[in-house]
Amino acid sequence: MNRAAPVPPPAAATPYAFVLDSLHGRAAPGRLVASPTGHVLASTVALPGVPPGPLTRFGLAVTDATPESAFGEGPAADRFAAGLLDAHRELLHATLGHALRHLEGRTSGDTTLLAKQLVAGQLADIALRLAEDAAVPQTRRHADRAARWRCHLRLVGIGRDLLRLLGASGFLADGPAGDLHLAEVAGNVYLHPDTENADE
């Protein structure tokens, strides 16, 4: 009897800290983009001299902007902000795929977790929210800092819901929790509108 060839695992994703480096390079070639508050987030490879901090274990360094940094407002900052949201969205799609594979491989009784009605309903809701976010015209999504912040908050909520579905497995070495945490932190630093009427 012929046996089906095993399905290869998905290609290893680029760690988020290196995704961030790539965004810096595209938004401001040769420089690092500063946040509006004057902070720079990049990989520990891009910022080798920065003292260790809470995010170092995820490969991310945080430092103050220098005169060589791209200023926190203007075209480079706008390109970087749009890139952050796109990268976060791509990470969520990858995490959804990870969740589908994981839940398909776990069983409860005589059925997979993915076949459970409650789990399937939650995944469908997450997929719908991602589709709704993608359907928002870019001109609205990136209209201004407040619009980008609202988009960031939507993506953060989707990521947290995915992690709740994954449970402890999301926090394993090959789980998505670390990168989702960095995407949330980077968005908080670079995208917060810092206005009194901003969403909490």
C-alpha positions as CSV (number, residue, x, y, z in Angstrom):
1,M,0.0,0.0,0.0
2,N,1.3,3.4,-0.9
3,R,1.8,5.8,1.9
4,A,1.4,9.5,1.5
5,A,4.5,11.5,1.8
6,P,4.8,13.4,5.1
7,V,3.8,17.0,5.0
8,P,6.9,19.1,5.6
9,P,6.8,21.6,8.4
10,P,6.4,25.3,7.5
11,A,9.6,27.1,6.8
12,A,11.1,28.7,9.9
13,A,9.8,32.3,10.3
14,T,12.2,35.2,10.5
15,P,12.4,36.3,14.1
16,Y,10.5,39.5,14.7
17,A,13.6,41.5,15.7
18,F,15.1,40.9,12.3
19,V,11.8,41.8,10.6
20,L,12.0,45.1,12.5
21,D,15.6,45.6,11.2
22,S,14.3,45.1,7.6
23,L,11.5,47.6,8.2
24,H,14.1,50.2,9.3
25,G,16.2,49.5,6.2
26,R,13.2,50.0,3.9
27,A,11.8,53.1,5.6
28,A,15.1,54.9,6.1
29,P,18.1,53.2,4.3
30,G,21.2,53.3,6.4
31,R,19.5,54.7,9.4
32,L,17.2,53.5,12.3
33,V,13.8,55.1,12.7
34,A,13.1,56.7,16.0
35,S,9.7,56.6,17.7
36,P,7.9,59.9,18.3
37,T,9.1,59.7,21.9
38,G,12.7,59.4,20.8
39,H,13.3,55.6,21.3
40,V,14.7,53.2,18.8
41,L,13.8,49.5,18.8
42,A,15.9,47.1,16.7
43,S,17.6,43.7,17.0
44,T,20.6,43.2,19.3
45,V,22.6,42.6,16.1
46,A,21.7,46.1,14.7
47,L,22.3,47.6,18.2
48,P,25.2,45.5,19.6
49,G,26.4,48.1,22.2
50,V,23.0,48.6,24.0
51,P,23.0,47.3,27.6
52,P,20.7,44.2,28.1
53,G,17.1,44.9,29.0
54,P,13.8,43.1,29.4
55,L,13.5,42.4,25.7
56,T,17.1,41.2,25.1
57,R,16.0,37.5,25.5
58,F,13.8,38.0,22.5
59,G,16.7,39.5,20.5
60,L,15.4,43.1,20.8
61,A,17.4,46.1,21.9
62,V,15.9,49.5,23.0
63,T,17.9,52.7,23.1
64,D,17.6,56.4,22.8
65,A,17.6,58.0,19.3
66,T,20.8,59.6,18.1
67,P,21.3,62.5,15.7
68,E,21.8,59.8,12.9
69,S,18.4,58.3,13.6
70,A,15.5,59.0,11.2
71,F,13.3,61.5,13.0
72,G,10.1,60.2,14.6
73,E,7.8,62.2,12.3
74,G,7.7,62.5,8.6
75,P,7.7,60.2,5.5
76,A,10.2,57.7,6.9
77,A,8.2,57.4,10.2
78,D,5.0,57.0,8.2
79,R,6.5,54.2,6.0
80,F,7.9,52.5,9.1
81,A,4.5,52.7,10.9
82,A,2.7,51.2,7.9
83,G,5.3,48.5,7.7
84,L,4.9,47.7,11.4
85,L,1.1,47.1,10.9
86,D,1.8,44.9,7.8
87,A,4.3,42.8,9.6
88,H,2.0,42.4,12.6
89,R,-0.8,41.3,10.2
90,E,1.5,38.8,8.5
91,L,2.6,37.4,11.9
92,L,-1.1,36.9,12.8
93,H,-1.8,35.0,9.6
94,A,1.2,32.8,10.4
95,T,0.0,32.3,14.0
96,L,-3.4,31.4,12.7
97,G,-1.8,28.7,10.6
98,H,0.2,27.5,13.5
99,A,-2.9,27.3,15.7
100,L,-4.8,25.3,13.0
101,R,-1.9,22.8,12.8
102,H,-1.5,22.5,16.6
103,L,-5.2,22.1,17.3
104,E,-5.6,19.5,14.5
105,G,-2.9,17.5,16.2
106,R,-4.4,17.5,19.7
107,T,-7.2,15.3,20.6
108,S,-9.9,15.3,23.3
109,G,-11.7,12.0,23.6
110,D,-12.1,10.6,20.1
111,T,-11.9,13.9,18.2
112,T,-9.3,16.6,17.5
113,L,-9.6,19.9,19.3
114,L,-10.0,21.6,15.9
115,A,-13.2,19.6,15.4
116,K,-14.7,20.9,18.6
117,Q,-17.5,23.4,17.8
118,L,-16.4,26.0,20.3
119,V,-12.8,26.0,19.1
120,A,-13.8,26.0,15.4
121,G,-16.1,28.9,16.1
122,Q,-13.4,30.9,17.8
123,L,-11.0,30.3,15.0
124,A,-13.6,31.3,12.4
125,D,-14.2,34.5,14.4
126,I,-10.5,35.3,14.4
127,A,-10.2,34.6,10.6
128,L,-13.2,36.9,10.0
129,R,-11.6,39.7,12.1
130,L,-8.4,39.4,10.1
131,A,-10.3,39.5,6.8
132,E,-12.3,42.5,8.0
133,D,-9.0,44.3,8.9
134,A,-7.5,43.5,5.5
135,A,-10.7,44.9,3.8
136,V,-10.2,48.3,5.4
137,P,-8.7,50.6,2.6
138,Q,-5.1,51.6,3.3
139,T,-6.0,55.2,3.0
140,R,-8.3,54.8,6.1
141,R,-6.0,52.4,7.9
142,H,-3.0,54.7,7.7
143,A,-4.9,58.0,7.6
144,D,-3.1,59.4,10.7
145,R,-1.6,58.3,13.9
146,A,-5.0,57.8,15.6
147,A,-6.1,55.5,12.8
148,R,-2.9,53.5,12.9
149,W,-3.2,53.1,16.7
150,R,-6.8,51.8,16.3
151,C,-5.5,49.3,13.8
152,H,-2.7,48.2,16.1
153,L,-5.2,47.7,19.0
154,R,-7.3,45.4,16.7
155,L,-4.3,43.3,15.8
156,V,-3.2,43.1,19.4
157,G,-6.6,41.8,20.4
158,I,-6.6,39.1,17.6
159,G,-3.1,38.0,18.7
160,R,-4.1,37.7,22.4
161,D,-7.2,35.6,21.4
162,L,-5.0,33.3,19.3
163,L,-2.7,32.8,22.3
164,R,-5.6,32.0,24.5
165,L,-6.6,29.2,22.1
166,L,-3.1,27.9,22.0
167,G,-2.7,27.8,25.7
168,A,0.8,27.0,27.1
169,S,2.0,25.7,23.7
170,G,2.0,29.2,22.4
171,F,4.8,30.0,24.9
172,L,7.1,27.1,24.0
173,A,10.4,27.9,22.2
174,D,8.8,27.3,18.8
175,G,5.5,29.0,19.7
176,P,4.4,32.5,18.5
177,A,4.1,34.2,21.9
178,G,7.5,35.9,21.9
179,D,7.1,37.4,18.4
180,L,3.5,38.5,19.2
181,H,4.8,40.2,22.3
182,L,7.5,42.1,20.4
183,A,4.9,43.2,17.7
184,E,2.7,44.5,20.5
185,V,5.6,46.3,22.2
186,A,6.9,47.8,19.0
187,G,3.4,49.1,18.1
188,N,3.0,50.5,21.5
189,V,6.2,52.5,21.2
190,Y,6.0,53.6,17.6
191,L,2.3,53.9,17.0
192,H,0.8,55.4,20.2
193,P,-0.8,58.7,19.2
194,D,-0.1,60.2,22.6
195,T,-3.3,62.3,22.6
196,E,-5.8,62.7,25.4
197,N,-8.6,61.3,23.4
198,A,-6.7,58.2,22.2
199,D,-8.2,54.8,22.8
200,E,-7.0,53.2,26.0
